[in-house]
């Protein structure tokens, strides 16, 4: 299984969108600034998982991640979060 996830940092009041195979490890790595993660998430240590979608294959997860990012809309992200978890 693969996941598209949205993290939220209260201190930055920002969202981060990504994809992964391991949600738990990915969240830990974002919050501890381990190598391999973007500069953007290194700006805070209070990232919280606020949304995720489950996919059977990596290609579908990557396509969905890009679809969400292309929207460039905070209101779209907030609507996804309010609708909660979707399984694909």
Backbone torsions as a table, in degrees:
resi	resn	phi	psi	omega
1	UNK	NA	148.7	176.4
2	UNK	-127.3	154.6	-175.5
3	UNK	-128.0	141.3	164.2
4	UNK	-103.5	130.2	-174.8
5	UNK	-130.3	157.3	173.4
6	UNK	-126.2	126.6	175.5
7	UNK	-105.6	153.7	176.3
8	UNK	-132.4	136.1	175.8
9	UNK	-111.6	112.1	177.3
10	UNK	-61.3	-36.4	-177.5
11	UNK	-68.3	-32.8	178.1
12	UNK	-94.3	-19.1	-172.0
13	UNK	54.8	47.5	-177.5
14	UNK	-132.5	155.1	174.7
15	UNK	-107.9	152.9	173.6
16	UNK	-132.7	134.0	-178.6
17	UNK	-115.7	134.9	178.6
18	UNK	-154.8	-177.1	174.3
19	UNK	-134.6	153.6	-177.1
20	UNK	-161.3	168.0	172.5
21	UNK	-99.7	-19.6	-176.0
22	UNK	-133.6	98.4	-176.6
23	UNK	-61.3	-46.6	-175.9
24	UNK	-60.5	-49.1	-179.9
25	UNK	-64.7	-40.5	-179.5
26	UNK	-61.9	-44.4	178.8
27	UNK	-62.3	-43.6	177.6
28	UNK	-59.2	-43.4	-177.6
29	UNK	-66.8	-37.9	177.1
30	UNK	-63.6	-40.4	-176.3
31	UNK	-80.2	-18.0	178.8
32	UNK	-107.7	4.6	174.4
33	UNK	59.6	35.5	177.1
34	UNK	-67.2	157.4	-177.5
35	UNK	-59.2	154.6	179.3
36	UNK	95.3	-6.1	179.4
37	UNK	-110.1	152.0	-171.8
38	UNK	-65.7	154.6	176.4
39	UNK	-56.4	-36.3	-176.0
40	UNK	-55.0	-46.7	-176.7
41	UNK	-78.5	-14.2	177.4
42	UNK	-72.5	-12.4	-178.8
43	UNK	-73.0	-11.0	-178.6
44	UNK	-147.6	162.4	177.5
45	UNK	-125.0	15.4	-176.2
46	UNK	-116.0	31.1	-179.2
47	UNK	-66.6	134.5	178.2
48	UNK	-122.9	138.9	175.7
49	UNK	-75.2	117.9	-177.6
50	UNK	-113.5	-10.6	-177.4
51	UNK	-166.0	145.1	169.6
52	UNK	-154.7	156.6	174.3
53	UNK	-125.7	146.7	-177.2
54	UNK	-107.9	135.7	179.4
55	UNK	-130.1	150.5	179.6
56	UNK	-79.3	-24.2	179.0
57	UNK	-138.2	157.4	-173.9
58	UNK	-64.7	-39.2	-177.5
59	UNK	-60.7	-42.9	178.3
60	UNK	-65.0	-38.4	179.0
61	UNK	-64.3	-44.4	-179.8
62	UNK	-63.5	-42.6	178.2
63	UNK	-60.8	-41.5	-179.8
64	UNK	-68.4	-41.2	177.5
65	UNK	-57.1	-47.5	-179.9
66	UNK	-63.9	-37.6	178.5
67	UNK	-61.0	-45.2	178.9
68	UNK	-64.6	-44.8	-178.9
69	UNK	-64.1	-36.3	179.7
70	UNK	-63.7	-27.2	179.8
71	UNK	-63.6	-32.3	-179.0
72	UNK	45.9	45.8	-174.5
73	UNK	-134.2	116.2	176.1
74	UNK	-62.1	-39.2	-178.9
75	UNK	-65.2	-35.5	176.9
76	UNK	-64.3	-45.0	178.7
77	UNK	-62.6	-44.7	179.4
78	UNK	-62.7	-35.1	176.6
79	UNK	-66.8	-43.4	176.6
80	UNK	-56.0	-46.3	-178.4
81	UNK	-62.4	-41.5	-178.6
82	UNK	-69.1	-26.2	177.8
83	UNK	-81.6	-11.2	177.6
84	UNK	71.7	-151.3	-168.9
85	UNK	-80.2	134.2	174.7
86	UNK	-117.3	140.5	177.1
87	UNK	-108.9	127.6	-178.3
88	UNK	-107.1	NA	NA
